[in-house]
Amino acid sequence: MLGFVENLPFKDKAFDFVIASHVLEHSTEPEKFLSELQRVAKAGYIETPDAFMERVNPYKDHRLEVTVRDEKLVIRKKRAWQHDAELVELYEHQAKKWVTSETIPNHPFDFHVRYYWQDTINFEVLNPEVDASWKAIEDVSTIKQRVYQTSAKQGVRNVLRNILSQKKRNKNIDLFNLLRCPNCHSEKLTKLEEYISCTSCAQQYSIVNNVPNLGL
């Protein structure tokens, strides 16, 4: 199922628990993102890089700095991919190789937000007036690193996926009955072979390789 978290194609409280792992920091509209999570689920888990790490080691497609204070998500929207170019250069020149190879692997939770919630998400956006929809810069080094990591670990991942696979269970889940139209929010949908159609607003959503695309 494809869609945007800011406008999820699911009915209210369709899920008991949702996981948003390293997704929130990519959103330009964190208020809508978190509102939709609360709407479609009863509880959940959110994980992102911590704001400190995002400040010194920013990603070119991350739009938010997120941390936790007093059990509240504190979010700052980024005006550009990096806040302080001089700080980033100093960190990369001297400390990055040690932090990423030794410190973070040994203390991963100190560099990431790990936030569980139930019923409501307690959060604050410190600068809601900022437009974080700037054009992301392609990070070639990150892409190369991901390709290398994927090829190096693919064999282990395939074994674990086969052992822990939930495919048999998932086949019994009727996901269609949990959907609503992201355009008009009607629950009156019809599923055909190549698309899903909303009978209320006539919006159609394509199905490619058995994967419905309800992103708007």
C-alpha positions in Angstrom: 0.0 0.0 0.0 1.4 3.4 -1.0 0.4 6.7 0.5 1.5 9.7 2.4 1.4 9.7 6.2 0.1 13.3 6.2 -3.1 11.9 4.5 -3.4 8.2 5.2 -5.9 6.2 3.3 -7.2 4.3 6.4 -10.3 4.6 8.5 -10.2 6.0 12.0 -8.6 3.7 14.6 -8.0 1.0 11.9 -4.9 -0.2 13.7 -4.0 -1.2 17.3 -0.3 -0.2 16.9 1.7 1.6 14.2 5.4 1.9 13.7 7.0 5.0 12.1 10.7 4.3 12.1 12.9 6.9 10.4 10.0 8.5 8.6 8.9 11.5 10.6 12.1 13.5 9.9 11.3 13.5 6.2 8.0 15.2 6.6 7.4 18.9 5.7 4.2 18.9 7.8 4.9 17.2 11.1 1.6 18.4 12.6 -0.4 16.6 9.9 1.9 13.6 10.1 1.4 13.1 13.8 -2.3 13.9 13.6 -2.9 11.2 11.1 -1.0 8.6 13.2 -3.2 9.4 16.1 -6.3 9.2 13.9 -5.6 5.8 12.4 -4.1 4.0 15.4 -4.6 3.5 19.1 -0.9 3.4 20.0 2.5 3.4 18.3 6.2 3.9 18.2 8.2 6.7 16.5 12.0 6.6 15.9 14.1 9.3 14.4 17.7 10.6 14.7 18.0 12.8 17.8 18.1 16.6 17.1 21.7 16.8 18.3 22.9 14.2 15.8 20.8 15.8 13.0 22.4 19.2 13.8 26.0 18.0 13.5 25.5 15.1 11.0 22.6 16.3 8.9 21.0 14.3 6.1 20.2 16.2 2.9 16.6 14.8 2.7 15.8 15.3 6.4 13.5 18.3 7.1 13.1 18.1 10.9 15.2 18.0 14.0 13.4 15.9 16.7 14.1 15.3 20.3 12.2 14.4 23.5 11.8 16.6 26.6 9.6 15.5 29.5 8.0 12.8 27.4 7.1 15.3 24.7 8.3 15.2 21.1 10.0 18.6 20.5 10.3 19.3 16.7 12.2 22.0 14.9 11.6 22.5 11.1 14.8 22.9 9.1 15.1 26.0 6.9 17.7 24.1 4.8 19.4 20.7 4.9 22.1 22.0 7.3 21.7 24.5 10.0 25.4 25.4 10.6 27.8 24.6 7.7 30.9 25.4 9.8 29.8 23.1 12.7 29.2 20.3 10.2 32.6 20.8 8.6 34.4 20.7 12.0 32.5 17.6 13.0 33.2 15.7 9.7 36.9 16.7 9.7 37.7 15.6 13.2 35.0 13.5 15.0 32.7 11.9 12.5 34.8 8.7 11.8 35.0 8.0 15.5 31.4 8.9 16.4 29.9 6.8 13.5 32.2 3.8 13.9 32.5 3.5 17.6 30.3 5.8 19.7 26.9 5.4 18.0 27.2 1.6 17.5 28.0 1.2 21.2 25.3 3.7 22.4 22.7 3.8 19.6 19.8 4.9 21.9 21.6 8.0 22.9 21.6 9.3 19.4 18.1 8.4 18.4 14.6 9.3 19.5 12.6 6.3 20.6 9.1 7.4 21.5 6.1 5.2 22.5 2.7 6.7 22.6 -0.9 5.6 23.4 -4.1 7.4 22.5 -2.4 10.8 21.9 1.1 12.0 20.8 2.4 14.8 23.0 4.4 17.0 20.7 5.3 20.6 20.0 6.6 22.2 16.8 8.8 25.1 17.9 8.7 27.0 14.5 5.5 26.1 12.6 5.9 29.2 10.4 9.0 27.7 8.7 8.6 26.3 5.2 10.5 23.0 5.2 9.6 22.0 1.6 12.9 23.1 0.1 14.3 20.9 -2.7 16.4 18.0 -1.3 19.9 17.6 -2.6 20.9 14.1 -3.9 23.5 12.7 -1.5 25.6 10.4 -3.7 27.8 9.3 -0.8 24.8 8.1 1.2 23.4 6.3 -1.8 26.7 4.5 -2.4 26.9 3.6 1.3 23.4 2.1 1.3 24.2 0.1 -1.8 27.3 -1.3 -0.2 25.6 -2.1 3.1 22.7 -3.7 1.2 25.0 -6.0 -0.8 27.1 -6.9 2.2 24.2 -7.8 4.5 21.6 -9.1 2.0 22.3 -12.7 2.7 21.8 -12.4 6.4 18.7 -10.3 5.8 17.2 -12.9 3.5 17.7 -15.7 6.0 16.1 -13.6 8.8 13.2 -12.6 6.6 12.4 -16.2 5.8 12.6 -17.2 9.4 10.5 -14.2 10.7 8.2 -13.8 7.7 4.6 -13.0 8.5 3.5 -13.5 4.9 1.1 -16.4 5.7 -0.5 -14.3 8.4 -0.6 -11.2 6.3 -2.5 -13.0 3.5 -5.5 -13.3 5.8 -5.6 -9.5 6.5 -8.4 -7.8 4.6 -6.6 -4.4 4.1 -9.3 -3.2 1.7 -11.9 -3.0 4.4 -9.6 -0.7 6.4 -9.4 1.9 3.6 -11.0 5.3 3.1 -10.6 7.7 0.2 -7.7 10.2 0.9 -9.4 12.7 -1.4 -12.9 13.0 0.2 -12.5 10.7 3.2 -15.4 8.5 2.1 -15.4 4.9 3.0 -17.4 3.9 0.0 -14.7 2.3 -2.2 -14.9 -0.3 -4.9 -11.9 -2.5 -5.8 -11.5 -3.5 -9.4 -8.6 -5.4 -11.0 -6.5 -2.4 -12.0 -7.7 0.3 -9.6 -9.7 1.3 -6.6 -12.5 3.7 -7.2 -14.3 6.0 -4.7 -18.0 6.1 -5.4 -18.4 9.4 -3.6 -15.9 11.6 -5.5 -15.1 9.3 -8.4 -11.4 9.5 -7.7 -9.5 6.4 -8.9 -6.3 4.9 -7.5 -4.1 2.6 -9.5 -3.1 -0.9 -8.5 0.3 -2.0 -9.9 1.7 -5.4 -9.1 -1.0 -5.9 -6.5 0.1 -2.7 -4.7 -2.6 0.0 -4.5 -1.3 3.6 -4.8 -3.4 5.9 -2.7 -1.0 8.8 -2.5 -2.3 12.2 -3.4 
